[in-house]
Amino acid sequence: MQPWKRLTLMAALLLTLVPALAAQPVKLTITGSSTLAPVVAELARRFSAQHPEVEIEVRMGGSGRGISDTREGKADIGMVSRALKTDEKDLFAFTVARDGVALVAHRDNPVKAVTRTQFADILTGKIANWKALGGADAPIALISRPHGRGSLESVTAYAGIQEEQIKAAALAGDNAEALKALLANRNALVFLSVGMAEHAAAQGSAVRLLALDGVPAGVRTMRDGSYPVVRQLNLVARAVPAGMAKAFVAFALSSQARSVIEQYDYVPYLD
């Protein structure tokens, strides 16, 4: 069975068999990916408006935390902005959207594109000055991400390097922190969610999403499959969700979530 058919069947089962639950106070804890967190927080707000007895707490910390918290029972649901690894298949994953990882520079930087090889050389420090890319004679202040972040794993896989090879000037924990660091330094370079970066640019932030191997980073190229660094955005659980956790996952997979997903410039999974 094709993946999209399995996902559709799973969503249908969740949506049709959510029981009528007693209106008793329920608390759900959801932790993990900072890429998914804004979407999940808004979905949680809308879900709680329909179910006033449910309190949902959304915490960031990265995809790795979403995995570990879910496994350890610290979270009812984890947020993971990548596909599950082979040794994580003990968890149940529900893909709600797709996103990419963009290489983002300051808007005042004249560099507009890099190749895959150049990207790898930037990450490993072989290219350390913007002049080598057609920019100003200034050092590249690469801002990387901590171990366990989905964006970090996506870019190392694309660049064909190991995490320990990255030569970074600083680390930024979540997307908002990375964006803030970029805006404070015109020579900085960060990698973060395509959706968040495109949303920030549309809101007037001084950022530029660099094209990779000639393909612009954006919702359009993620939709048509041409952008090279695209990832799943998943909700994960330790077992098949039950009760209000099941109801929330069903809500996140339903048509009611589509406007929220698109609001943050992500692509609904079945598009």
ABEGO torsion letter per residue (X at the ends): XBAAAAAAAAAAAAAAABBBBBBBBBBBBBBEBAAAAAAAAAAAAAAAAABAABBBBBBBGEAAAAAAAAAAGABABBBBBBBBBAAAAABBBBBABBBBBBBBBBAABABABBBAAAAAAAAAGABABAAAAGBBBBBBBBBBBBBGBAAAAAAAAAAGBBAAABBBABBBABAAAAAAAAAABAABBBBBBAAAAAAAAAAGBBBBBBBBGGBBBEAAAAAAGABABBBBBBBBBABBBBEAAAAAAAAAABAAAAAAAAAAGBBBAAX
